[in-house]
Amino acid sequence: MANKNKQSKSKKLNYLKAVVIVHGKSELQMCEFIKNNLRIKMEFISNNKGKSSIQISGLLKRLNCKDIKGFNYFCKKYEDDIEIINDKLSTNFKMFIIMDTDDCSEEENNNYKNKTMFKKHWAYNYICPIYKSFNRIIFKSSILAYYSAYSVHNKSRNYRYTR
C-alpha cells in the first residue's frame, strides 16, 4: 500500500536554481563543492573553466554575450531547466556573481556591490553580487603573504608571512 502512495504522487520537477558567474578557479571549485554536496541544480559561467579570470571591469561584456544577453536568449539556452511563470523566471531563481574586488577601481567596486552596474540588464532583479576583498584585509592587518614558487619536489605551495 505504501508503495502505491509513493508511485501515485507526482514528482516535483527539479528546476535550475542558480546561474553563477565566477571570477576564477577557486570560486568555481567552491561552487562545484556546494553544488555536489547540497545537490542543487546550478550552472556555472567562467572563462576557460576558471583558468583565466573574469574581472569586474569586463563583467558587463560577459553579461552581454549571446547566451545571457537578453531574457529570450537565456530562456532558449536553459529552456529545459528553468521555471517560467507569467513570462518571468521563478522567484526561486538567482544569478550569483562571485568576484574579487582587489583589482578594480573604487567606483567599479561600489557599483558592483550596490548593483548599479547591472541596472540596465534584464536580470537585475535576479542578480546577487558576492565579493571578497581578502587582500585588503591582509594589508589592513599589516600581514603580508608572499607566495613563493611552487615546489616541484614536495608539490606543495610555500607561503611566508611577515608582520
Secondary structure, 3 states (H helix, E strand, C coil): CHHHHHHHCCCCCCCCCEEEEECCHHHHHHHHHHHHHHCCCEEEECEHHHCECCCHHHHHHHHCCCCCCCHHHHHHHCCCCCCEECCEECCCCEEEEEEECCCCCHHHHHHHHCCHHHCCCCCCCCEEEEEECHHHHHHHCCCEEEECCCCCCCCCCCEEEEC
